[in-house]
Amino acid sequence: MAKTIGIFARQEQVIEAIQGLERAGYKPEEIKVLAKDHDGSRLVESETDVHVDELNDLTDARGGRNDGIGGILPAGAAPAAAAGGGGGYTGGTGYASYNGAAYPAGVLAFGSFANDDGGMKSALEDLGLDSKEAKVCRDAIRDGKFAVVAETDNSYGTNTDSVFRNHGASEVL
């Protein structure tokens, strides 16, 4: 099975890349989009037939696995796990701290994103990415980017790398 991953900065690029893949013969079920959260995926889901996997939801769903899972939260919003004794997390209106480090209001990385996270990376691996792909996608998504995974047994006579690059991919794996 051939798999190609493109990293995109904007939802509009993701939509154009999906349309390019579909013109090349890819079916929606052969395309996977990975985003940070629902806010980052609404436009893609409304403009295409492709489902977006939202990584905050995936890590929340895996929360019972006790593997250091965290997520991306608005600063000042303590996650239930941390509030219930997870330790090292306090929230505030202007700044939030995690393990003694202050983070400005906006987005706060905690738990699995704060370090080398086994949880987020393993969630991506559960979606079929190898270790290197999972690390690149985790870092890109943490920075607000999107990963588009095109995977198929068929050869559509197209270079998937070119489709991704023609639609603004900053990186292709």
N, C-alpha and C positions, 0 to 999 in steps of 0.2 A: 504494500500500500504506500503510495507516495504522499508525503505530507510537506507542506510549505507554510511558513508562518510569516505574516507581515505585521510590522508595528506601525501604527498610525497615530497622529497627534489629534486629529479632529474627526467627529462623527461623520461629517460630509465626505471625508476621504474614505471612510469605512464603507459608506453607502455606495460610492462610486466603484470601489474595489469589488464589492459584492456583485454589483450590476455587471462589471467586467467579467467576473468569474462565471456568472450565469450566461452571459453572451458566449463565453467560451465552452459552455456545455455543463458546467457544474450544477448540481441540484442543491436546493437549500439544505438538505440533510448532510451534505458533504462539506458544509461551511459552518464553522463555529466562530463566534465572536466573544471575546473576553473583555469585560469592563469592570471598573471598580464598583459601581453601584447603579441603582435604577436611574438616577439622574443622568448618568453618563450613557445610558442605553436607550432611553425613550425614543429619540429620533430614529435610531437605527432600526428598532423593532417596528416603528410605525411606517417606515418607508421601505422595508424589505420583508421577505418571508422568512428571515433567519432569526432564530432565537438568540438572545444574548445571555451568556452565563455571567452573573454578577457575583464577583468574588467575595464581597462582604457577606452576601447571603450564603454562599458556600461555606465560608469559615464559621458563620453563625450556626449553620446546620451541623457542622462537625464539632461544635463546642464541647460536646460531651466526651470527646476522645482524649482529653487531658494531654494534648501534645503542644501546649504553648500557643494555641491559636489566639490570634488577636484580630485586628481589622483596622479599618480607617474610620475614625469617628470625628465629628465636629469637636473642636477643642472645648473643654468644659463639660462634656457629656461623659460621665463615668460609665463604663460598661458594667452590666450586672455582675459579671464574674469578678471584676476588679473591686467593685463596691462591696461584694460579699466576701472579702478577705483575700482577693487576688494580690493585694499589696502593691505598693510602689506607684500607685496612680492616684492623683488628685486632680480635680478639675477646677477651673476658674473662668471668670468671664473674659478676661483679657489674655491670660496665659494659663496654660495647664502644665503640670509637671509629670514626668514619668521617670522613676529611678533617679530623682534628684536633678534632672535636666529640665529646663523650662522651654516650652514650645509656644510660639505666638498663636493667637486665636486663628481659627481657620480649620485646617485639617491636622489632626494629631495622629501620628503612627504610634501604635502601642502593641504590646505583646509580640506577636510573630513578626510584625514589620519593624519593630524597634531594633532587632538584632538580625541574625541570619534566618529567622523564622523557619522552623520545620513545618509548621502548620499550613501556611499559605503555599509554600512550595509543594508540599505533599498534596494539597488540594488540586493544584495544577497538574501534578503527576497523575492523580486519579482521573483527570480528564484526558489522559493519554499523551501528555508531554513528557519527554525525557528530562533528566536532571538539568542539563544545560538550557534547554528550551524553557523549562519552568522558571529558572532563575532569571533569564532575560525577560520573560513575560511578566513575572512578579515585579521586577524593578520598573518596567515600563508602565504597568498598570498603577503601581504605587505613585508614579509621577503624573497620573491622569491620562495616560495614553491608552490605546486599544490594541488588542492582538486579534488578528484574523487568521484562523487556521483553516486551510483548504486541504482536505484529505480525501483521496479517492483511489479506487482500484483501476479506474478507467484512464485512458490517455486521450485527452481531448484535442490533441494536436496543438497545444498552446504551451507557452512557457509561463507558468504561474508566477515565477519571479518577476517577469516583465509586466504582467498585469498589475501586481502589487506596486512595482516601482512607477509605472505609468500613472498610478492614482495616488502617489505621494507617500509611499511607505518610507519611513526613515531607516528601517532595517528589515532585512529579509533573512530568515533562517531556513 
